[in-house]
Amino acid sequence: MKQIKYIRRAAPPHMVGDGFKVRTFISSAMWKDLSPFLMLDYIEPTNYLPTDHPRGVDVHPHKGFETVSILWEGALAHEDSSGGKGKLFAGDVQWMTAGAGILHKEFHEEEFSKKGGVLHGAQLWVNLPAKNKATAPAYQDIRSTNIPEITLTDEKGKIRIIAGEMNGVKGPANTFTRINIFDAHVHADAAFEFNVTEGDHTTVLVLKGTVLINDEKTAREGDMLLFDNAGATIHVQTNNETHLLLLSGEPINEPVAAYGPFVMNTQQEIIEAIDDFNAGKFGHLN
């Protein structure tokens, strides 16, 4: 059984661009406990009024890591300088490898903007090992229909396997290091287990509901539980309708140098990343 190391609360909400109301769960102070995960912005459910001008974040760069966007409600549109382009709807996931450098932009999808509605999702930043930081930019468009699910006993809920593997069920995401992303939607009065690889960094985010972990600790909406590396099982009992996001991954035991949208291994590499961006080496995007 994996034991809880500590519990943290999400930060107060703030806006990213004009289209994403987020609460940040992962900060740089937690990297030693959560590598390869660098950041998680939880896009809490927010109702947006209709508009002819889609809200979002305009063109900006990234280098040295990957972004993972998970959408539960609403619709988004993405475009990047590698040629990646697409729309995300409820249940979809977008996995973008910035690698050697990329420009991208993300807005509310046009028809969703015109009609208005609730937007609900998350964006995760995943570090790349030094040997992969110069990899060519890439884009994985993962549709909800291609994400396998584990159905809990008595149909008490489901666990979507976005990345990694649990109980022989493998997720569709291609990753550079061992990563699990499990998206659990569970009814009240359910009992189940998450199974992960012993030695990996592991966290569970309580996005909705109240749960009892390992028969000893109660966690509530907005809590983030970090676990010891030892052990491979987390026991969960739900008190009400619950939404949990589990992240686990093989630690990348390398130095991290970060500046804004660049994540490298040294400050010199950060300077080089800024120079490459200014020289137009990340491509072009209107």
WOSULLIN-V70710 format. One record per residue. N is the residue number from 1. PSI is psi in radians with two decimals (999 if undefined). D_LAST is the distance of its C-alpha to the last C-alpha in whole Angstrom. Layout:
BEGIN
N_PSI_D_LAST, N_PSI_D_LAST
END
This chain:
BEGIN
1_2.31_50, 2_2.23_47, 3_2.57_48, 4_2.25_46, 5_-0.86_45, 6_2.92_44, 7_2.36_42, 8_2.66_39, 9_2.61_38, 10_2.63_34, 11_2.78_33, 12_2.68_33, 13_2.61_30, 14_2.90_27, 15_2.42_23, 16_2.05_20, 17_-2.61_17, 18_0.24_19, 19_0.04_19, 20_1.89_21, 21_1.99_25, 22_2.71_26, 23_2.18_29, 24_2.17_29, 25_-0.67_31, 26_2.25_31, 27_3.00_31, 28_-0.46_31, 29_-0.26_35, 30_0.00_35, 31_-0.66_34, 32_-0.44_37, 33_-0.22_38, 34_0.07_35, 35_2.33_33, 36_0.20_31, 37_2.25_30, 38_-0.61_28, 39_2.57_27, 40_2.02_27, 41_2.04_25, 42_2.05_27, 43_1.63_26, 44_2.63_29, 45_2.11_29, 46_2.31_28, 47_2.14_28, 48_2.39_25, 49_2.73_26, 50_2.56_24, 51_2.65_21, 52_-0.07_19, 53_1.69_16, 54_2.36_16, 55_2.72_16, 56_-2.60_15, 57_2.18_13, 58_-3.02_9, 59_2.24_8, 60_2.77_11, 61_2.83_13, 62_2.66_16, 63_2.44_19, 64_0.06_22, 65_-2.99_23, 66_2.62_22, 67_2.43_20, 68_2.03_22, 69_2.18_21, 70_2.24_25, 71_2.26_25, 72_-0.51_28, 73_2.61_27, 74_-2.79_24, 75_2.44_21, 76_2.76_18, 77_2.36_14, 78_2.57_12, 79_2.46_10, 80_2.97_9, 81_-0.10_9, 82_-0.10_13, 83_-0.09_12, 84_2.35_13, 85_2.37_13, 86_3.09_16, 87_2.50_17, 88_2.36_20, 89_3.10_23, 90_2.20_27, 91_-0.25_28, 92_2.80_25, 93_2.43_24, 94_2.18_20, 95_1.90_21, 96_2.17_18, 97_1.94_20, 98_-0.73_18, 99_-2.14_20, 100_-0.18_20, 101_2.34_16, 102_2.67_13, 103_2.44_10, 104_2.91_10, 105_2.65_9, 106_2.18_12, 107_2.87_14, 108_2.40_17, 109_2.56_17, 110_-0.86_17, 111_-0.65_21, 112_-0.73_22, 113_-0.75_20, 114_-0.62_22, 115_-0.49_25, 116_2.97_25, 117_-2.99_27, 118_2.30_28, 119_2.32_25, 120_2.14_27, 121_-2.80_25, 122_2.62_25, 123_2.25_23, 124_2.44_25, 125_2.25_24, 126_2.19_26, 127_2.71_27, 128_2.51_27, 129_2.75_30, 130_-0.68_30, 131_-0.29_30, 132_0.00_27, 133_-0.39_25, 134_0.25_24, 135_2.69_23, 136_2.44_20, 137_2.58_18, 138_2.95_18, 139_2.20_18, 140_2.13_21, 141_1.76_21, 142_1.91_25, 143_2.61_26, 144_-0.59_29, 145_-0.28_31, 146_0.09_31, 147_1.97_32, 148_2.73_36, 149_2.56_38, 150_2.15_41, 151_2.25_43, 152_2.82_46, 153_2.43_50, 154_0.41_51, 155_0.73_47, 156_-0.02_47, 157_-2.96_43, 158_2.68_40, 159_2.02_38, 160_2.27_35, 161_1.65_35, 162_-0.76_31, 163_2.66_32, 164_-2.68_35, 165_2.44_38, 166_2.32_41, 167_0.65_44, 168_-0.02_43, 169_2.18_40, 170_2.41_37, 171_2.82_33, 172_-0.26_31, 173_2.38_28, 174_2.24_28, 175_2.74_29, 176_-0.49_29, 177_2.99_32, 178_2.07_35, 179_2.38_33, 180_2.32_34, 181_1.93_32, 182_2.23_35, 183_1.80_34, 184_2.23_37, 185_1.93_38, 186_2.48_42, 187_3.03_45, 188_2.67_47, 189_0.70_50, 190_2.68_49, 191_2.28_49, 192_3.08_47, 193_2.46_46, 194_2.37_43, 195_2.20_44, 196_3.13_42, 197_2.23_42, 198_2.40_45, 199_-0.29_44, 200_2.63_40, 201_2.39_39, 202_2.39_38, 203_2.62_37, 204_2.22_38, 205_2.25_36, 206_1.78_38, 207_-0.37_35, 208_2.47_38, 209_-3.03_42, 210_2.35_44, 211_2.71_46, 212_2.16_49, 213_2.23_48, 214_0.55_50, 215_0.33_53, 216_-0.43_53, 217_2.22_50, 218_2.32_48, 219_2.50_44, 220_2.96_43, 221_2.27_39, 222_-0.06_37, 223_2.55_39, 224_2.07_38, 225_2.19_40, 226_2.40_40, 227_2.69_43, 228_2.72_45, 229_-0.52_44, 230_2.60_48, 231_2.84_48, 232_0.04_46, 233_2.43_47, 234_2.13_46, 235_2.32_48, 236_2.33_47, 237_2.31_49, 238_2.51_47, 239_-0.48_48, 240_-2.99_46, 241_2.23_43, 242_2.48_41, 243_2.07_37, 244_2.53_37, 245_2.04_34, 246_2.32_36, 247_2.25_34, 248_2.61_36, 249_2.73_35, 250_2.16_37, 251_2.43_36, 252_1.79_35, 253_1.19_37, 254_2.74_35, 255_2.59_34, 256_2.17_31, 257_2.13_29, 258_2.48_26, 259_1.89_24, 260_-2.11_21, 261_0.26_19, 262_2.31_21, 263_1.92_24, 264_-2.82_26, 265_-0.36_30, 266_2.80_31, 267_-0.57_29, 268_-0.67_29, 269_-0.55_27, 270_-0.78_25, 271_-0.75_25, 272_-0.65_24, 273_-0.74_21, 274_-0.72_19, 275_-0.74_20, 276_-0.74_18, 277_-0.83_15, 278_-0.46_16, 279_0.02_16, 280_0.34_13, 281_-0.07_15, 282_0.10_13, 283_-2.90_10, 284_2.53_7, 285_2.19_4, 286_999_0
END
